[in-house]
Amino acid sequence: MSSIYLDHAATTPMVESALIAMTSQLAQLGNPSSLHTHGRAVRKILEDAREALATEIGCLPSEIIFTASGTEANNLALKGLYWAGRDKGKNLVLISSIEHHAILDPAHWLATHENAEVIEIPVDKNGVVDLVFLQKILSTRADEIAVISVMHANNETGVLQPISEIVKIASGIPVHTDAVQSFKKIPLSFSDLGVTAMSLSAHKIGGPLGIGALILKRTVEIPSLLHGGGQEREIRSGTLNAPGIIGFAAAAASKHFDGDLVTTLRDQFVTAVQDLIPGAVINGLEADRLPGIVNVTFPGTQSDTLLLLMDSQEISCSTGSACTAGVHEASHVLLAMGHSDKTAQSSLRFSFGATSTKGECEHVLSVLPDVIARGRAANIS
Ligand SMILES: Cc1ncc(COP(=O)(O)O)c(C=O)c1O
């Protein structure tokens, strides 16, 4: 069998419709901000794409602010909502303890450089945020809170978070959610969820790299990170990436990801791993999860060693977030769920996508016991 890719949460192949739409747009001349015929032609195609994307997200076209990545959307949301709140005398930032580094790091940057007080909301052993903890803070310090940011689904475990409940509890305090992993994997509507802001990224849904979006309620104004030509409601200056946006919209409109099919594949994989590897722990097993992510702790191993052993079998998976791979640290997500340093460094994430097959899973399962045995032996020696 040729190489197997089980790292779709890091990035996933572009769907053909997005590839075609994007590559044909690459040849089109014109800056969408120009008023002449060339510019207007590109602007028209771009605005059609914005409308199509808005339909998929359940927001107004004017609520989409295109960015270069999910990371940029997260930075813009957190810093922007914090600064907007600080102008009204609020300096408290609440985030969950399992956020992606694209929220964790800007939050801590705000604490170091911008006088923010950051409180991390803990999670239970299944990786779900503690609403009682949140409620307690809100009961005494609601007036001080500039922004609450909790991800829609965790990128390491796939565990879904109770965002609707958080919006209810927050009663009017701005709530941002990082929906980079969940968009197009499970039903998601910006307006139904009721959040103030939501981050998305095209390359996680079969679109191109280099394009993301912050969905921001029409009535909300935030300061900008990038100043210049005043594009995107003057919140995100820079010539719009028309080919990327068109590819993003095409991927969002595509029906290539079948959640039921991927869930079946995931569940069969989980059952087989539990049968084959005594002691294996499926992280977040009892919580609602995304269809495509399985995070397994294999006690007595080292994640990095397992990753290399899998790679030597031509299987690509991950130790957790692709953005932190290569950094030899225990996963902050697994630590927050109650793992020790040791077990938090003994885990692999397998993430399935639209192109994953039963045959691929069977092949991975056929080599897994040997990989784990070799991983355990390497850990002892
Ligand atoms: C939950 C989450 N948020 C944000 C990001 C960053 O997105 P991007 O790769 O578009 O910068 C990722 C990427 O792995 C992610 O999983």
The ligand as a Gaussian input file, in Angstrom:
#p B3LYP/6-31G(d) Opt

LIG

0 1
 C       -8.201000      25.034000      16.258000
 C       -7.227000      25.742000      15.369000
 N       -7.181000      27.069000      15.388000
 C       -6.349000      27.763000      14.597000
 C       -5.481000      27.113000      13.749000
 C       -4.578000      27.912000      12.884000
 O       -5.090000      27.981000      11.562000
 P       -4.127000      28.343000      10.340000
 O       -3.328000      27.111000      10.038000
 O       -5.051000      28.719000       9.228000
 O       -3.285000      29.483000      10.780000
 C       -5.463000      25.710000      13.710000
 C       -4.501000      24.976000      12.873000
 O       -4.121000      23.866000      13.136000
 C       -6.381000      25.009000      14.527000
 O       -6.427000      23.665000      14.539000

